[in-house]
Amino acid sequence: MIGSTVHVMPAADGEWTVEDDKDAERASYASRAEAIAAGVHKALENEAVLLILGRTNARSEFDFCNCGVAPKRN
């Protein structure tokens, strides 16, 4: 059962924040890539939904096909 959401979002100071809404735990990272990696790890550990926000409203997509977790596409 999914019980929480892990948010990866930009912080006002140019850093990136990872926050779990279940326990209000927050961590800051210097780059978006570091924050996403930490967010993925935290979401997997807690069986949570991962929500990645950007600095703009532009859509971004992630391809997890070659990471060894997602099923292979034909």
ABEGO torsion letter per residue (X at the ends): XBABBBBBBBBAAGBBBBBBAAAGBBBBBABAAAAAAAAAAAAAAAGBBBBBBBABABBBBBBAAAAGABBBBX
